[in-house]
Amino acid sequence: MTQVVSKKIYRKLSNKNQVAIPVKLMKKLNISPKSMICLTESNNQIIMKPINHPIKSLRGIFKQGHGKSGTKILLENRKIDQEKNFKKHNLS
């Protein structure tokens, strides 16, 4: 069973209806200035959740055990194919 630990942090709303998020919390949640945040109203509460960029969050998921990225493997395979074609057509 997962235990949820919540810590209350109090902040004052600015004149422009802005609130500052502590740096420690930003680092923990992996958010930075200009990150997208989802605000939801539920039971008289405002719930704020970071939105991770869907494309950036997929980076590196296809890395194989040897640590090469998909792009590096593709480029290596392309080079091998080009060399085969040069030899096949006597273009070397």
PyMOL Python script that loads the backbone (N, CA, C, O; Angstrom):
from pymol import cmd

cmd.read_pdbstr("""\
ATOM      1  N   MET A   1       0.840  -1.178   0.000  1.00  0.00           N
ATOM      2  CA  MET A   1       0.000   0.000   0.000  1.00  0.00           C
ATOM      3  C   MET A   1       0.885   1.241   0.000  1.00  0.00           C
ATOM      4  O   MET A   1       1.855   1.320   0.753  1.00  0.00           O
ATOM      5  N   THR A   2       0.547   2.206  -0.846  1.00  0.00           N
ATOM      6  CA  THR A   2       1.318   3.435  -0.961  1.00  0.00           C
ATOM      7  C   THR A   2       0.816   4.453   0.051  1.00  0.00           C
ATOM      8  O   THR A   2      -0.385   4.692   0.176  1.00  0.00           O
ATOM      9  N   GLN A   3       1.753   5.040   0.763  1.00  0.00           N
ATOM     10  CA  GLN A   3       1.399   6.054   1.740  1.00  0.00           C
ATOM     11  C   GLN A   3       1.584   7.425   1.112  1.00  0.00           C
ATOM     12  O   GLN A   3       2.657   7.743   0.600  1.00  0.00           O
ATOM     13  N   VAL A   4       0.552   8.220   1.153  1.00  0.00           N
ATOM     14  CA  VAL A   4       0.621   9.567   0.587  1.00  0.00           C
ATOM     15  C   VAL A   4       1.015  10.529   1.689  1.00  0.00           C
ATOM     16  O   VAL A   4       0.350  10.628   2.720  1.00  0.00           O
ATOM     17  N   VAL A   5       2.105  11.233   1.453  1.00  0.00           N
ATOM     18  CA  VAL A   5       2.575  12.221   2.417  1.00  0.00           C
ATOM     19  C   VAL A   5       2.350  13.593   1.801  1.00  0.00           C
ATOM     20  O   VAL A   5       2.884  13.896   0.734  1.00  0.00           O
ATOM     21  N   SER A   6       1.569  14.410   2.466  1.00  0.00           N
ATOM     22  CA  SER A   6       1.341  15.751   1.937  1.00  0.00           C
ATOM     23  C   SER A   6       1.882  16.776   2.926  1.00  0.00           C
ATOM     24  O   SER A   6       1.796  16.611   4.143  1.00  0.00           O
ATOM     25  N   LYS A   7       2.431  17.817   2.371  1.00  0.00           N
ATOM     26  CA  LYS A   7       3.018  18.879   3.179  1.00  0.00           C
ATOM     27  C   LYS A   7       2.334  20.177   2.798  1.00  0.00           C
ATOM     28  O   LYS A   7       2.254  20.514   1.617  1.00  0.00           O
ATOM     29  N   LYS A   8       1.852  20.894   3.763  1.00  0.00           N
ATOM     30  CA  LYS A   8       1.185  22.159   3.487  1.00  0.00           C
ATOM     31  C   LYS A   8       2.215  23.266   3.313  1.00  0.00           C
ATOM     32  O   LYS A   8       3.141  23.416   4.110  1.00  0.00           O
ATOM     33  N   ILE A   9       2.027  24.027   2.262  1.00  0.00           N
ATOM     34  CA  ILE A   9       2.880  25.178   1.992  1.00  0.00           C
ATOM     35  C   ILE A   9       1.939  26.364   1.813  1.00  0.00           C
ATOM     36  O   ILE A   9       1.011  26.307   1.007  1.00  0.00           O
ATOM     37  N   TYR A  10       2.172  27.416   2.548  1.00  0.00           N
ATOM     38  CA  TYR A  10       1.300  28.588   2.474  1.00  0.00           C
ATOM     39  C   TYR A  10       1.958  29.680   1.643  1.00  0.00           C
ATOM     40  O   TYR A  10       3.130  29.999   1.838  1.00  0.00           O
ATOM     41  N   ARG A  11       1.202  30.245   0.723  1.00  0.00           N
ATOM     42  CA  ARG A  11       1.670  31.334  -0.122  1.00  0.00           C
ATOM     43  C   ARG A  11       0.573  32.375  -0.236  1.00  0.00           C
ATOM     44  O   ARG A  11      -0.615  32.059  -0.170  1.00  0.00           O
ATOM     45  N   LYS A  12       0.987  33.611  -0.407  1.00  0.00           N
ATOM     46  CA  LYS A  12       0.049  34.708  -0.583  1.00  0.00           C
ATOM     47  C   LYS A  12      -0.116  34.996  -2.067  1.00  0.00           C
ATOM     48  O   LYS A  12       0.870  35.034  -2.804  1.00  0.00           O
ATOM     49  N   LEU A  13      -1.334  35.196  -2.505  1.00  0.00           N
ATOM     50  CA  LEU A  13      -1.621  35.522  -3.897  1.00  0.00           C
ATOM     51  C   LEU A  13      -1.173  36.955  -4.166  1.00  0.00           C
ATOM     52  O   LEU A  13      -1.432  37.855  -3.367  1.00  0.00           O
ATOM     53  N   SER A  14      -0.498  37.160  -5.300  1.00  0.00           N
ATOM     54  CA  SER A  14      -0.025  38.506  -5.637  1.00  0.00           C
ATOM     55  C   SER A  14      -1.183  39.355  -6.159  1.00  0.00           C
ATOM     56  O   SER A  14      -2.295  38.860  -6.345  1.00  0.00           O
ATOM     57  N   ASN A  15      -0.906  40.648  -6.394  1.00  0.00           N
ATOM     58  CA  ASN A  15      -1.923  41.549  -6.950  1.00  0.00           C
ATOM     59  C   ASN A  15      -2.373  41.113  -8.343  1.00  0.00           C
ATOM     60  O   ASN A  15      -3.464  41.469  -8.788  1.00  0.00           O
ATOM     61  N   LYS A  16      -1.534  40.346  -9.025  1.00  0.00           N
ATOM     62  CA  LYS A  16      -1.861  39.851 -10.365  1.00  0.00           C
ATOM     63  C   LYS A  16      -2.392  38.412 -10.314  1.00  0.00           C
ATOM     64  O   LYS A  16      -2.379  37.709 -11.325  1.00  0.00           O
ATOM     65  N   ASN A  17      -2.858  37.976  -9.141  1.00  0.00           N
ATOM     66  CA  ASN A  17      -3.407  36.627  -8.935  1.00  0.00           C
ATOM     67  C   ASN A  17      -2.391  35.526  -9.229  1.00  0.00           C
ATOM     68  O   ASN A  17      -2.751  34.464  -9.736  1.00  0.00           O
ATOM     69  N   GLN A  18      -1.133  35.779  -8.912  1.00  0.00           N
ATOM     70  CA  GLN A  18      -0.071  34.796  -9.126  1.00  0.00           C
ATOM     71  C   GLN A  18       0.389  34.244  -7.786  1.00  0.00           C
ATOM     72  O   GLN A  18       0.256  34.888  -6.746  1.00  0.00           O
ATOM     73  N   VAL A  19       0.931  33.039  -7.840  1.00  0.00           N
ATOM     74  CA  VAL A  19       1.473  32.416  -6.638  1.00  0.00           C
ATOM     75  C   VAL A  19       2.847  31.833  -6.983  1.00  0.00           C
ATOM     76  O   VAL A  19       3.040  31.283  -8.068  1.00  0.00           O
ATOM     77  N   ALA A  20       3.784  31.957  -6.067  1.00  0.00           N
ATOM     78  CA  ALA A  20       5.141  31.440  -6.293  1.00  0.00           C
ATOM     79  C   ALA A  20       5.228  30.003  -5.784  1.00  0.00           C
ATOM     80  O   ALA A  20       4.744  29.682  -4.698  1.00  0.00           O
ATOM     81  N   ILE A  21       5.854  29.149  -6.586  1.00  0.00           N
ATOM     82  CA  ILE A  21       6.074  27.751  -6.205  1.00  0.00           C
ATOM     83  C   ILE A  21       7.509  27.637  -5.712  1.00  0.00           C
ATOM     84  O   ILE A  21       8.433  28.041  -6.419  1.00  0.00           O
ATOM     85  N   PRO A  22       7.717  27.096  -4.515  1.00  0.00           N
ATOM     86  CA  PRO A  22       9.074  26.977  -3.982  1.00  0.00           C
ATOM     87  C   PRO A  22       9.989  26.172  -4.922  1.00  0.00           C
ATOM     88  O   PRO A  22       9.562  25.192  -5.532  1.00  0.00           O
ATOM     89  N   VAL A  23      11.239  26.601  -5.024  1.00  0.00           N
ATOM     90  CA  VAL A  23      12.214  25.962  -5.907  1.00  0.00           C
ATOM     91  C   VAL A  23      12.365  24.480  -5.570  1.00  0.00           C
ATOM     92  O   VAL A  23      12.449  23.643  -6.468  1.00  0.00           O
ATOM     93  N   LYS A  24      12.398  24.162  -4.300  1.00  0.00           N
ATOM     94  CA  LYS A  24      12.556  22.771  -3.876  1.00  0.00           C
ATOM     95  C   LYS A  24      11.426  21.894  -4.431  1.00  0.00           C
ATOM     96  O   LYS A  24      11.663  20.768  -4.867  1.00  0.00           O
ATOM     97  N   LEU A  25      10.216  22.414  -4.411  1.00  0.00           N
ATOM     98  CA  LEU A  25       9.060  21.687  -4.929  1.00  0.00           C
ATOM     99  C   LEU A  25       9.104  21.595  -6.451  1.00  0.00           C
ATOM    100  O   LEU A  25       8.727  20.575  -7.028  1.00  0.00           O
ATOM    101  N   MET A  26       9.564  22.662  -7.097  1.00  0.00           N
ATOM    102  CA  MET A  26       9.694  22.649  -8.551  1.00  0.00           C
ATOM    103  C   MET A  26      10.685  21.578  -8.997  1.00  0.00           C
ATOM    104  O   MET A  26      10.433  20.854  -9.961  1.00  0.00           O
ATOM    105  N   LYS A  27      11.805  21.481  -8.296  1.00  0.00           N
ATOM    106  CA  LYS A  27      12.809  20.466  -8.629  1.00  0.00           C
ATOM    107  C   LYS A  27      12.251  19.069  -8.415  1.00  0.00           C
ATOM    108  O   LYS A  27      12.456  18.178  -9.241  1.00  0.00           O
ATOM    109  N   LYS A  28      11.550  18.879  -7.312  1.00  0.00           N
ATOM    110  CA  LYS A  28      10.973  17.574  -6.994  1.00  0.00           C
ATOM    111  C   LYS A  28       9.982  17.136  -8.069  1.00  0.00           C
ATOM    112  O   LYS A  28       9.936  15.960  -8.430  1.00  0.00           O
ATOM    113  N   LEU A  29       9.190  18.078  -8.582  1.00  0.00           N
ATOM    114  CA  LEU A  29       8.165  17.767  -9.577  1.00  0.00           C
ATOM    115  C   LEU A  29       8.657  17.934 -11.013  1.00  0.00           C
ATOM    116  O   LEU A  29       7.895  17.769 -11.965  1.00  0.00           O
ATOM    117  N   ASN A  30       9.936  18.264 -11.152  1.00  0.00           N
ATOM    118  CA  ASN A  30      10.567  18.438 -12.465  1.00  0.00           C
ATOM    119  C   ASN A  30       9.826  19.473 -13.322  1.00  0.00           C
ATOM    120  O   ASN A  30       9.503  19.219 -14.482  1.00  0.00           O
ATOM    121  N   ILE A  31       9.567  20.623 -12.736  1.00  0.00           N
ATOM    122  CA  ILE A  31       8.954  21.716 -13.488  1.00  0.00           C
ATOM    123  C   ILE A  31       9.883  22.922 -13.447  1.00  0.00           C
ATOM    124  O   ILE A  31      10.705  23.069 -12.542  1.00  0.00           O
ATOM    125  N   SER A  32       9.732  23.771 -14.443  1.00  0.00           N
ATOM    126  CA  SER A  32      10.577  24.951 -14.551  1.00  0.00           C
ATOM    127  C   SER A  32       9.718  26.112 -15.032  1.00  0.00           C
ATOM    128  O   SER A  32       8.558  25.908 -15.390  1.00  0.00           O
ATOM    129  N   PRO A  33      10.264  27.334 -15.047  1.00  0.00           N
ATOM    130  CA  PRO A  33       9.479  28.451 -15.561  1.00  0.00           C
ATOM    131  C   PRO A  33       8.953  28.126 -16.958  1.00  0.00           C
ATOM    132  O   PRO A  33       9.666  27.537 -17.771  1.00  0.00           O
ATOM    133  N   LYS A  34       7.745  28.498 -17.228  1.00  0.00           N
ATOM    134  CA  LYS A  34       7.026  28.265 -18.490  1.00  0.00           C
ATOM    135  C   LYS A  34       6.548  26.829 -18.664  1.00  0.00           C
ATOM    136  O   LYS A  34       6.052  26.481 -19.735  1.00  0.00           O
ATOM    137  N   SER A  35       6.684  25.981 -17.635  1.00  0.00           N
ATOM    138  CA  SER A  35       6.108  24.640 -17.692  1.00  0.00           C
ATOM    139  C   SER A  35       4.592  24.772 -17.685  1.00  0.00           C
ATOM    140  O   SER A  35       4.037  25.724 -17.135  1.00  0.00           O
ATOM    141  N   MET A  36       3.936  23.804 -18.302  1.00  0.00           N
ATOM    142  CA  MET A  36       2.475  23.793 -18.309  1.00  0.00           C
ATOM    143  C   MET A  36       1.979  23.179 -17.000  1.00  0.00           C
ATOM    144  O   MET A  36       2.507  22.177 -16.518  1.00  0.00           O
ATOM    145  N   ILE A  37       0.959  23.807 -16.450  1.00  0.00           N
ATOM    146  CA  ILE A  37       0.359  23.358 -15.198  1.00  0.00           C
ATOM    147  C   ILE A  37      -1.145  23.222 -15.423  1.00  0.00           C
ATOM    148  O   ILE A  37      -1.754  24.076 -16.067  1.00  0.00           O
ATOM    149  N   CYS A  38      -1.742  22.165 -14.901  1.00  0.00           N
ATOM    150  CA  CYS A  38      -3.192  21.974 -14.986  1.00  0.00           C
ATOM    151  C   CYS A  38      -3.798  22.343 -13.638  1.00  0.00           C
ATOM    152  O   CYS A  38      -3.410  21.792 -12.607  1.00  0.00           O
ATOM    153  N   LEU A  39      -4.747  23.271 -13.643  1.00  0.00           N
ATOM    154  CA  LEU A  39      -5.465  23.662 -12.429  1.00  0.00           C
ATOM    155  C   LEU A  39      -6.865  23.073 -12.497  1.00  0.00           C
ATOM    156  O   LEU A  39      -7.586  23.276 -13.474  1.00  0.00           O
ATOM    157  N   THR A  40      -7.245  22.346 -11.462  1.00  0.00           N
ATOM    158  CA  THR A  40      -8.565  21.728 -11.398  1.00  0.00           C
ATOM    159  C   THR A  40      -9.247  22.164 -10.111  1.00  0.00           C
ATOM    160  O   THR A  40      -8.630  22.187  -9.046  1.00  0.00           O
ATOM    161  N   GLU A  41     -10.507  22.506 -10.217  1.00  0.00           N
ATOM    162  CA  GLU A  41     -11.297  22.853  -9.027  1.00  0.00           C
ATOM    163  C   GLU A  41     -12.081  21.617  -8.635  1.00  0.00           C
ATOM    164  O   GLU A  41     -12.801  21.048  -9.455  1.00  0.00           O
ATOM    165  N   SER A  42     -11.947  21.198  -7.384  1.00  0.00           N
ATOM    166  CA  SER A  42     -12.638  20.013  -6.897  1.00  0.00           C
ATOM    167  C   SER A  42     -12.940  20.176  -5.415  1.00  0.00           C
ATOM    168  O   SER A  42     -12.035  20.386  -4.607  1.00  0.00           O
ATOM    169  N   ASN A  43     -14.208  20.078  -5.066  1.00  0.00           N
ATOM    170  CA  ASN A  43     -14.638  20.173  -3.656  1.00  0.00           C
ATOM    171  C   ASN A  43     -14.081  21.411  -2.955  1.00  0.00           C
ATOM    172  O   ASN A  43     -13.544  21.319  -1.851  1.00  0.00           O
ATOM    173  N   ASN A  44     -14.211  22.557  -3.597  1.00  0.00           N
ATOM    174  CA  ASN A  44     -13.737  23.823  -3.035  1.00  0.00           C
ATOM    175  C   ASN A  44     -12.223  23.871  -2.835  1.00  0.00           C
ATOM    176  O   ASN A  44     -11.724  24.603  -1.980  1.00  0.00           O
ATOM    177  N   GLN A  45     -11.505  23.092  -3.623  1.00  0.00           N
ATOM    178  CA  GLN A  45     -10.047  23.091  -3.573  1.00  0.00           C
ATOM    179  C   GLN A  45      -9.506  23.308  -4.979  1.00  0.00           C
ATOM    180  O   GLN A  45     -10.146  22.943  -5.965  1.00  0.00           O
ATOM    181  N   ILE A  46      -8.335  23.899  -5.061  1.00  0.00           N
ATOM    182  CA  ILE A  46      -7.639  24.045  -6.335  1.00  0.00           C
ATOM    183  C   ILE A  46      -6.514  23.019  -6.348  1.00  0.00           C
ATOM    184  O   ILE A  46      -5.639  23.025  -5.482  1.00  0.00           O
ATOM    185  N   ILE A  47      -6.551  22.147  -7.335  1.00  0.00           N
ATOM    186  CA  ILE A  47      -5.525  21.118  -7.466  1.00  0.00           C
ATOM    187  C   ILE A  47      -4.636  21.507  -8.643  1.00  0.00           C
ATOM    188  O   ILE A  47      -5.122  21.738  -9.750  1.00  0.00           O
ATOM    189  N   MET A  48      -3.356  21.575  -8.399  1.00  0.00           N
ATOM    190  CA  MET A  48      -2.405  21.993  -9.419  1.00  0.00           C
ATOM    191  C   MET A  48      -1.484  20.814  -9.741  1.00  0.00           C
ATOM    192  O   MET A  48      -0.810  20.277  -8.861  1.00  0.00           O
ATOM    193  N   LYS A  49      -1.470  20.420 -11.027  1.00  0.00           N
ATOM    194  CA  LYS A  49      -0.622  19.298 -11.444  1.00  0.00           C
ATOM    195  C   LYS A  49       0.240  19.714 -12.619  1.00  0.00           C
ATOM    196  O   LYS A  49      -0.244  20.362 -13.547  1.00  0.00           O
ATOM    197  N   PRO A  50       1.518  19.348 -12.589  1.00  0.00           N
ATOM    198  CA  PRO A  50       2.379  19.647 -13.737  1.00  0.00           C
ATOM    199  C   PRO A  50       1.983  18.760 -14.914  1.00  0.00           C
ATOM    200  O   PRO A  50       1.591  17.607 -14.735  1.00  0.00           O
ATOM    201  N   ILE A  51       2.092  19.315 -16.115  1.00  0.00           N
ATOM    202  CA  ILE A  51       1.830  18.551 -17.328  1.00  0.00           C
ATOM    203  C   ILE A  51       3.167  18.311 -17.995  1.00  0.00           C
ATOM    204  O   ILE A  51       3.816  19.247 -18.461  1.00  0.00           O
ATOM    205  N   ASN A  52       3.576  17.057 -18.039  1.00  0.00           N
ATOM    206  CA  ASN A  52       4.831  16.726 -18.703  1.00  0.00           C
ATOM    207  C   ASN A  52       4.591  16.719 -20.205  1.00  0.00           C
ATOM    208  O   ASN A  52       3.569  16.223 -20.680  1.00  0.00           O
ATOM    209  N   HIS A  53       5.528  17.266 -20.936  1.00  0.00           N
ATOM    210  CA  HIS A  53       5.415  17.320 -22.390  1.00  0.00           C
ATOM    211  C   HIS A  53       5.351  15.890 -22.925  1.00  0.00           C
ATOM    212  O   HIS A  53       6.269  15.106 -22.685  1.00  0.00           O
ATOM    213  N   PRO A  54       4.282  15.535 -23.646  1.00  0.00           N
ATOM    214  CA  PRO A  54       4.109  14.140 -24.069  1.00  0.00           C
ATOM    215  C   PRO A  54       5.224  13.625 -24.974  1.00  0.00           C
ATOM    216  O   PRO A  54       5.590  12.454 -24.879  1.00  0.00           O
ATOM    217  N   ILE A  55       5.767  14.455 -25.837  1.00  0.00           N
ATOM    218  CA  ILE A  55       6.822  14.004 -26.744  1.00  0.00           C
ATOM    219  C   ILE A  55       8.155  13.901 -26.007  1.00  0.00           C
ATOM    220  O   ILE A  55       8.868  12.906 -26.140  1.00  0.00           O
ATOM    221  N   LYS A  56       8.489  14.936 -25.227  1.00  0.00           N
ATOM    222  CA  LYS A  56       9.763  14.922 -24.500  1.00  0.00           C
ATOM    223  C   LYS A  56       9.824  13.765 -23.506  1.00  0.00           C
ATOM    224  O   LYS A  56      10.895  13.210 -23.261  1.00  0.00           O
ATOM    225  N   SER A  57       8.677  13.402 -22.934  1.00  0.00           N
ATOM    226  CA  SER A  57       8.682  12.320 -21.950  1.00  0.00           C
ATOM    227  C   SER A  57       8.975  10.965 -22.589  1.00  0.00           C
ATOM    228  O   SER A  57       9.293  10.009 -21.882  1.00  0.00           O
ATOM    229  N   LEU A  58       8.873  10.868 -23.925  1.00  0.00           N
ATOM    230  CA  LEU A  58       9.140   9.607 -24.624  1.00  0.00           C
ATOM    231  C   LEU A  58      10.599   9.457 -25.047  1.00  0.00           C
ATOM    232  O   LEU A  58      11.007   8.389 -25.506  1.00  0.00           O
ATOM    233  N   ARG A  59      11.384  10.521 -24.896  1.00  0.00           N
ATOM    234  CA  ARG A  59      12.785  10.454 -25.320  1.00  0.00           C
ATOM    235  C   ARG A  59      13.520   9.327 -24.610  1.00  0.00           C
ATOM    236  O   ARG A  59      13.452   9.186 -23.389  1.00  0.00           O
ATOM    237  N   GLY A  60      14.227   8.524 -25.410  1.00  0.00           N
ATOM    238  CA  GLY A  60      15.072   7.488 -24.844  1.00  0.00           C
ATOM    239  C   GLY A  60      14.378   6.195 -24.480  1.00  0.00           C
ATOM    240  O   GLY A  60      15.029   5.288 -23.962  1.00  0.00           O
ATOM    241  N   ILE A  61      13.066   6.068 -24.730  1.00  0.00           N
ATOM    242  CA  ILE A  61      12.384   4.845 -24.295  1.00  0.00           C
ATOM    243  C   ILE A  61      12.777   3.629 -25.117  1.00  0.00           C
ATOM    244  O   ILE A  61      12.562   2.496 -24.685  1.00  0.00           O
ATOM    245  N   PHE A  62      13.355   3.849 -26.308  1.00  0.00           N
ATOM    246  CA  PHE A  62      13.738   2.728 -27.153  1.00  0.00           C
ATOM    247  C   PHE A  62      15.222   2.403 -27.063  1.00  0.00           C
ATOM    248  O   PHE A  62      15.734   1.617 -27.860  1.00  0.00           O
ATOM    249  N   LYS A  63      15.912   2.996 -26.106  1.00  0.00           N
ATOM    250  CA  LYS A  63      17.329   2.679 -25.943  1.00  0.00           C
ATOM    251  C   LYS A  63      17.455   1.203 -25.601  1.00  0.00           C
ATOM    252  O   LYS A  63      16.735   0.676 -24.753  1.00  0.00           O
ATOM    253  N   GLN A  64      18.370   0.565 -26.271  1.00  0.00           N
ATOM    254  CA  GLN A  64      18.580  -0.853 -26.019  1.00  0.00           C
ATOM    255  C   GLN A  64      19.640  -1.023 -24.937  1.00  0.00           C
ATOM    256  O   GLN A  64      20.235  -0.047 -24.479  1.00  0.00           O
ATOM    257  N   GLY A  65      19.868  -2.257 -24.536  1.00  0.00           N
ATOM    258  CA  GLY A  65      20.784  -2.557 -23.442  1.00  0.00           C
ATOM    259  C   GLY A  65      22.158  -1.965 -23.597  1.00  0.00           C
ATOM    260  O   GLY A  65      22.831  -1.708 -22.598  1.00  0.00           O
ATOM    261  N   HIS A  66      22.607  -1.733 -24.841  1.00  0.00           N
ATOM    262  CA  HIS A  66      23.951  -1.192 -25.049  1.00  0.00           C
ATOM    263  C   HIS A  66      23.957   0.325 -24.953  1.00  0.00           C
ATOM    264  O   HIS A  66      25.004   0.940 -25.155  1.00  0.00           O
ATOM    265  N   GLY A  67      22.821   0.950 -24.651  1.00  0.00           N
ATOM    266  CA  GLY A  67      22.764   2.385 -24.399  1.00  0.00           C
ATOM    267  C   GLY A  67      22.732   3.270 -25.621  1.00  0.00           C
ATOM    268  O   GLY A  67      22.856   4.488 -25.489  1.00  0.00           O
ATOM    269  N   LYS A  68      22.568   2.698 -26.827  1.00  0.00           N
ATOM    270  CA  LYS A  68      22.507   3.524 -28.029  1.00  0.00           C
ATOM    271  C   LYS A  68      21.085   4.010 -28.249  1.00  0.00           C
ATOM    272  O   LYS A  68      20.118   3.289 -28.002  1.00  0.00           O
ATOM    273  N   SER A  69      20.980   5.232 -28.711  1.00  0.00           N
ATOM    274  CA  SER A  69      19.653   5.775 -29.009  1.00  0.00           C
ATOM    275  C   SER A  69      19.161   5.204 -30.332  1.00  0.00           C
ATOM    276  O   SER A  69      19.951   4.724 -31.145  1.00  0.00           O
ATOM    277  N   GLY A  70      17.861   5.260 -30.537  1.00  0.00           N
ATOM    278  CA  GLY A  70      17.268   4.794 -31.781  1.00  0.00           C
ATOM    279  C   GLY A  70      17.828   5.528 -32.984  1.00  0.00           C
ATOM    280  O   GLY A  70      18.035   4.931 -34.041  1.00  0.00           O
ATOM    281  N   THR A  71      18.076   6.828 -32.825  1.00  0.00           N
ATOM    282  CA  THR A  71      18.620   7.632 -33.922  1.00  0.00           C
ATOM    283  C   THR A  71      20.016   7.158 -34.293  1.00  0.00           C
ATOM    284  O   THR A  71      20.337   7.029 -35.474  1.00  0.00           O
ATOM    285  N   LYS A  72      20.848   6.898 -33.290  1.00  0.00           N
ATOM    286  CA  LYS A  72      22.226   6.451 -33.553  1.00  0.00           C
ATOM    287  C   LYS A  72      22.230   5.098 -34.261  1.00  0.00           C
ATOM    288  O   LYS A  72      23.010   4.877 -35.188  1.00  0.00           O
ATOM    289  N   ILE A  73      21.351   4.192 -33.819  1.00  0.00           N
ATOM    290  CA  ILE A  73      21.254   2.870 -34.448  1.00  0.00           C
ATOM    291  C   ILE A  73      20.795   3.016 -35.898  1.00  0.00           C
ATOM    292  O   ILE A  73      21.332   2.360 -36.790  1.00  0.00           O
ATOM    293  N   LEU A  74      19.798   3.881 -36.135  1.00  0.00           N
ATOM    294  CA  LEU A  74      19.292   4.114 -37.489  1.00  0.00           C
ATOM    295  C   LEU A  74      20.387   4.649 -38.401  1.00  0.00           C
ATOM    296  O   LEU A  74      20.534   4.191 -39.534  1.00  0.00           O
ATOM    297  N   LEU A  75      21.159   5.623 -37.908  1.00  0.00           N
ATOM    298  CA  LEU A  75      22.240   6.195 -38.713  1.00  0.00           C
ATOM    299  C   LEU A  75      23.331   5.164 -39.020  1.00  0.00           C
ATOM    300  O   LEU A  75      23.873   5.140 -40.125  1.00  0.00           O
ATOM    301  N   GLU A  76      23.649   4.315 -38.041  1.00  0.00           N
ATOM    302  CA  GLU A  76      24.649   3.266 -38.265  1.00  0.00           C
ATOM    303  C   GLU A  76      24.157   2.275 -39.319  1.00  0.00           C
ATOM    304  O   GLU A  76      24.920   1.876 -40.199  1.00  0.00           O
ATOM    305  N   ASN A  77      22.889   1.879 -39.233  1.00  0.00           N
ATOM    306  CA  ASN A  77      22.314   0.949 -40.200  1.00  0.00           C
ATOM    307  C   ASN A  77      22.260   1.567 -41.597  1.00  0.00           C
ATOM    308  O   ASN A  77      22.496   0.883 -42.593  1.00  0.00           O
ATOM    309  N   ARG A  78      21.955   2.838 -41.663  1.00  0.00           N
ATOM    310  CA  ARG A  78      21.924   3.543 -42.947  1.00  0.00           C
ATOM    311  C   ARG A  78      23.308   3.538 -43.608  1.00  0.00           C
ATOM    312  O   ARG A  78      23.436   3.323 -44.813  1.00  0.00           O
ATOM    313  N   LYS A  79      24.334   3.780 -42.791  1.00  0.00           N
ATOM    314  CA  LYS A  79      25.705   3.801 -43.307  1.00  0.00           C
ATOM    315  C   LYS A  79      26.089   2.431 -43.857  1.00  0.00           C
ATOM    316  O   LYS A  79      26.709   2.337 -44.916  1.00  0.00           O
ATOM    317  N   ILE A  80      25.723   1.371 -43.140  1.00  0.00           N
ATOM    318  CA  ILE A  80      26.007   0.001 -43.585  1.00  0.00           C
ATOM    319  C   ILE A  80      25.295  -0.276 -44.912  1.00  0.00           C
ATOM    320  O   ILE A  80      25.884  -0.852 -45.827  1.00  0.00           O
ATOM    321  N   ASP A  81      24.021   0.137 -45.012  1.00  0.00           N
ATOM    322  CA  ASP A  81      23.261  -0.060 -46.250  1.00  0.00           C
ATOM    323  C   ASP A  81      23.887   0.692 -47.415  1.00  0.00           C
ATOM    324  O   ASP A  81      23.953   0.166 -48.526  1.00  0.00           O
ATOM    325  N   GLN A  82      24.347   1.915 -47.175  1.00  0.00           N
ATOM    326  CA  GLN A  82      24.984   2.706 -48.235  1.00  0.00           C
ATOM    327  C   GLN A  82      26.257   2.028 -48.722  1.00  0.00           C
ATOM    328  O   GLN A  82      26.519   1.973 -49.923  1.00  0.00           O
ATOM    329  N   GLU A  83      27.053   1.509 -47.779  1.00  0.00           N
ATOM    330  CA  GLU A  83      28.295   0.822 -48.143  1.00  0.00           C
ATOM    331  C   GLU A  83      28.002  -0.421 -48.980  1.00  0.00           C
ATOM    332  O   GLU A  83      28.713  -0.710 -49.942  1.00  0.00           O
ATOM    333  N   LYS A  84      26.942  -1.160 -48.606  1.00  0.00           N
ATOM    334  CA  LYS A  84      26.553  -2.344 -49.383  1.00  0.00           C
ATOM    335  C   LYS A  84      26.147  -1.946 -50.805  1.00  0.00           C
ATOM    336  O   LYS A  84      26.527  -2.603 -51.773  1.00  0.00           O
ATOM    337  N   ASN A  85      25.369  -0.861 -50.920  1.00  0.00           N
ATOM    338  CA  ASN A  85      24.935  -0.396 -52.237  1.00  0.00           C
ATOM    339  C   ASN A  85      26.109   0.062 -53.086  1.00  0.00           C
ATOM    340  O   ASN A  85      26.133  -0.198 -54.290  1.00  0.00           O
ATOM    341  N   PHE A  86      27.092   0.744 -52.482  1.00  0.00           N
ATOM    342  CA  PHE A  86      28.270   1.187 -53.229  1.00  0.00           C
ATOM    343  C   PHE A  86      29.028  -0.015 -53.757  1.00  0.00           C
ATOM    344  O   PHE A  86      29.449  -0.027 -54.914  1.00  0.00           O
ATOM    345  N   LYS A  87      29.207  -1.034 -52.912  1.00  0.00           N
ATOM    346  CA  LYS A  87      29.937  -2.236 -53.334  1.00  0.00           C
ATOM    347  C   LYS A  87      29.156  -2.971 -54.422  1.00  0.00           C
ATOM    348  O   LYS A  87      29.747  -3.446 -55.393  1.00  0.00           O
ATOM    349  N   LYS A  88      27.840  -3.068 -54.270  1.00  0.00           N
ATOM    350  CA  LYS A  88      26.983  -3.764 -55.212  1.00  0.00           C
ATOM    351  C   LYS A  88      27.051  -3.135 -56.605  1.00  0.00           C
ATOM    352  O   LYS A  88      27.028  -3.842 -57.612  1.00  0.00           O
ATOM    353  N   HIS A  89      27.133  -1.832 -56.654  1.00  0.00           N
ATOM    354  CA  HIS A  89      27.138  -1.098 -57.918  1.00  0.00           C
ATOM    355  C   HIS A  89      28.535  -0.606 -58.306  1.00  0.00           C
ATOM    356  O   HIS A  89      28.683   0.239 -59.189  1.00  0.00           O
ATOM    357  N   ASN A  90      29.546  -1.140 -57.639  1.00  0.00           N
ATOM    358  CA  ASN A  90      30.938  -0.769 -57.908  1.00  0.00           C
ATOM    359  C   ASN A  90      31.168   0.735 -57.885  1.00  0.00           C
ATOM    360  O   ASN A  90      31.825   1.288 -58.766  1.00  0.00           O
ATOM    361  N   LEU A  91      30.621   1.385 -56.873  1.00  0.00           N
ATOM    362  CA  LEU A  91      30.768   2.837 -56.742  1.00  0.00           C
ATOM    363  C   LEU A  91      31.822   3.232 -55.705  1.00  0.00           C
ATOM    364  O   LEU A  91      31.952   4.413 -55.383  1.00  0.00           O
ATOM    365  N   SER A  92      32.561   2.283 -55.190  1.00  0.00           N
ATOM    366  CA  SER A  92      33.516   2.605 -54.134  1.00  0.00           C
ATOM    367  C   SER A  92      34.767   3.247 -54.602  1.00  0.00           C
ATOM    368  O   SER A  92      35.640   3.560 -53.793  1.00  0.00           O
TER     369      SER A  92
END
""", "prot")
cmd.dss("prot")
cmd.show_as("cartoon", "prot")
cmd.util.cbc("prot")
cmd.orient("prot")
